[in-house]
Amino acid sequence: TYTAPETRVHEYEGTWHKAADYYRDWFMSVSTITDQPQWLKESSGWMLAISKQQNDEVMYSYDKYATELADATLDRGLDIVGLFGWAHGGHDRFYPYYYPDPIRGGEEELIKGIKGLKDRGIRVIMYVNGQLIDQTGTDYWEKTGKHVTLVNKDGGYLSETWHKYSDAPARTHGRACFHSEEWRNRMLNLAKLAHSYGADGIIYDQLATRAPAFCYSPEHGHTVPAVSIEADKIEYISRIQDAMHEIDPEFIVMTEGVSD
C-alpha cells in the first residue's frame, strides 16, 4: 500500500496561460525561491562544453580551458562555461567517481584551467550526474552503488543504459534513491570538491525532469514501498544548497531543466 500526498485540482476555462497563473500563485504560497547571486541574474548565457567524451576522446585538455574554450565562449557572447566531462572517466562513465584526469595534467592543471577561465571573466559550473551509478569500471557499484540504487517490486535494480559511441561499450547505470543518506553525502561532497577547484557552481544532471519512481529497498531509511524523486528530491537538493550557501553565498546549485 502507498499513501499519496495531498493533491489539489483546480477546474478552469481558458488557455494554459490561465492555468499557469493559478499554479504559480499556489506554488509561491507553499515554496520559497532561492536567492540568486547578482552575477547569475546578469549572465548572458552559458557554453555547455563536454571536454572529454564517453569513448575517451579529449575535446578540451585542461590547458585549453583558458584559451580555446574561453575563446569559443566569448566569441558567442556567453559568460558561463559548463564543464562536462572534466573528470577522468569523461562524460557518462565511471559515475559517481569524479577525479581530475591524469592524462590532462591532474588536479593542478584542472585548477589552473578553471582559474584561467575566470581570469577572462567567465564563470565556471562543474558537471556531475545527480543519480547515475556506473555498474562497471569502478569498485563503487559492488561496494556501495547497488545498495543505494532504486529497487523494483521484483527486487531488481532500476537501471538505464547510455551508449554514445560505436568504438566504446555501452554504460549501464543504476539510478540512485534520493532517500539514501550515503548518496546525499556523496553529492554534497562533490559540491564542496567543485568549490575547492575554484568553480562558481555545480550542476546535478537528471534531477529536474525525472518522473517519480517507486523504491522497494529496505536499506534506504524509507517505508517500503516509497516514492523517490518526489519530496525527497527537494530535501536532497535543498540540503546541498543550504550547506554550500554557508560556505559561499555566491556558489550556485543547478539542475538540467526548468522544473518545479
Residue pairs with C-beta under 8 A, 6 or more apart in sequence:
2 214
2 225
2 227
5 230
5 231
8 26
10 19
10 22
10 26
12 18
12 19
12 22
27 260
31 260
34 241
36 252
37 249
37 250
37 252
39 123
39 200
39 250
40 252
43 79
43 80
43 123
44 77
44 78
44 79
45 76
45 77
45 78
45 79
45 80
46 78
46 79
46 80
46 81
46 82
46 125
47 69
47 72
47 73
47 76
47 78
47 80
47 81
47 82
48 82
48 84
49 59
49 60
49 69
49 72
49 73
49 81
49 82
49 83
49 84
50 59
50 84
50 85
50 91
51 58
51 59
51 60
51 61
51 65
51 69
51 83
51 84
51 85
51 86
52 58
52 59
52 60
52 85
52 86
52 87
52 90
52 91
52 101
52 104
53 59
53 85
53 90
53 91
53 164
53 165
54 90
54 91
54 92
54 93
54 162
54 164
54 165
54 168
54 171
55 90
55 164
55 165
55 167
55 168
56 90
56 168
57 90
57 165
58 103
58 104
59 85
60 68
60 69
61 104
61 105
62 100
62 101
62 104
62 105
62 109
62 110
62 112
62 113
63 104
63 105
63 109
63 112
63 113
64 113
65 81
65 83
65 113
65 114
65 116
65 117
66 113
66 115
66 116
66 117
66 119
66 120
67 116
69 81
69 117
70 81
70 116
70 117
70 120
70 122
73 79
73 80
73 81
73 117
73 122
74 120
74 121
74 122
78 122
79 121
79 122
79 123
80 122
80 123
80 124
80 125
80 200
81 117
81 122
81 123
81 124
81 125
82 125
82 127
82 203
83 114
83 124
83 125
83 126
83 127
83 199
84 91
84 127
85 91
85 127
86 98
86 100
86 101
86 110
86 126
86 127
87 94
87 97
87 98
87 99
87 100
87 101
88 94
88 97
88 98
88 99
88 100
88 101
88 102
88 103
89 95
89 97
89 98
89 134
89 137
91 127
91 164
92 129
92 132
92 162
92 164
92 171
92 173
93 134
93 137
93 171
94 134
94 137
94 138
95 128
95 129
95 132
95 133
95 134
95 173
96 128
96 129
96 132
96 133
96 140
96 145
96 186
96 187
96 190
97 138
97 140
98 128
98 190
98 193
100 106
100 107
100 109
100 110
100 197
101 110
104 110
105 112
107 197
110 197
111 197
111 198
114 124
114 197
114 198
114 199
115 198
117 124
118 124
118 198
118 200
123 200
123 201
124 198
124 199
124 200
124 201
125 199
125 200
125 201
125 202
125 203
125 252
125 254
126 194
126 197
126 199
126 201
126 202
126 203
127 202
127 203
127 205
128 187
128 190
128 194
128 202
128 203
128 204
128 205
129 204
129 205
129 206
130 176
130 187
130 204
130 205
130 206
130 207
130 255
131 175
131 176
131 178
131 183
131 206
131 207
131 210
131 229
132 160
132 173
132 174
132 175
132 176
132 205
132 206
133 140
133 141
133 145
133 148
133 149
133 173
133 174
133 175
133 176
134 140
134 141
134 145
134 171
134 172
134 173
135 141
135 145
135 159
135 171
135 172
135 173
135 174
136 171
136 172
137 171
141 174
144 182
145 174
145 176
146 157
146 174
147 182
147 217
147 219
148 174
148 176
148 177
148 180
148 182
148 183
148 219
148 220
149 157
149 158
149 159
149 174
149 175
149 176
149 177
149 217
150 157
150 158
150 174
150 175
150 176
150 177
150 213
150 215
150 217
150 228
151 157
151 158
151 177
151 215
151 216
151 217
152 158
152 214
152 216
153 214
153 216
153 225
155 216
157 174
158 174
158 175
158 213
158 215
159 172
159 173
159 174
159 175
160 172
160 173
160 175
161 170
161 171
161 172
161 173
162 170
162 171
162 173
163 169
163 170
163 171
175 213
176 183
177 183
177 215
177 217
177 220
177 222
177 228
177 232
178 184
178 228
178 229
178 232
178 233
178 235
178 236
179 215
179 220
179 221
179 222
179 226
179 228
179 232
180 220
180 221
181 221
184 236
184 239
184 240
187 204
187 236
187 240
188 239
188 240
188 243
190 202
191 202
191 240
191 243
191 244
191 251
191 253
192 243
192 244
192 247
194 201
194 202
195 202
195 244
195 247
195 248
195 251
199 251
200 250
200 251
200 252
201 251
201 252
201 253
201 254
202 244
202 251
202 252
202 253
202 254
203 254
203 255
203 256
204 237
204 240
204 253
204 254
204 255
204 256
205 255
205 256
206 256
207 229
207 233
207 237
207 255
207 256
208 255
208 256
208 257
208 258
208 259
209 256
209 257
209 259
210 229
210 233
211 229
212 227
212 228
212 229
212 230
213 227
213 228
213 229
214 225
214 226
214 227
214 228
215 222
215 225
215 226
215 227
215 228
216 224
216 225
217 224
218 224
220 226
222 228
222 232
226 232
237 253
237 255
240 253
241 253
244 251
244 253
245 251
